[in-house]
């Protein structure tokens, strides 16, 4: 879910990987996914509507989960 994305490619690489019309569509889906995750996290931690707090917590949780998956205690 959090692995590298085609959207991290640049220039001709992304155009070649997706085709001319897919880039904007995929970008729109990715932005919607991130927005939804941030919004839901803000609500979960009682900061409804505070996207800055939601983004901070979401980022922290992603790093913490990655560390735990690598064996950090």
ABEGO torsion letter per residue (X at the ends): XABBBAAABBEAAAAAAAEAAAAAAAAAAAAAAAAAAAAAAAAAAGABGBAAAAAAAAAAAAAAAAAAAAGBX
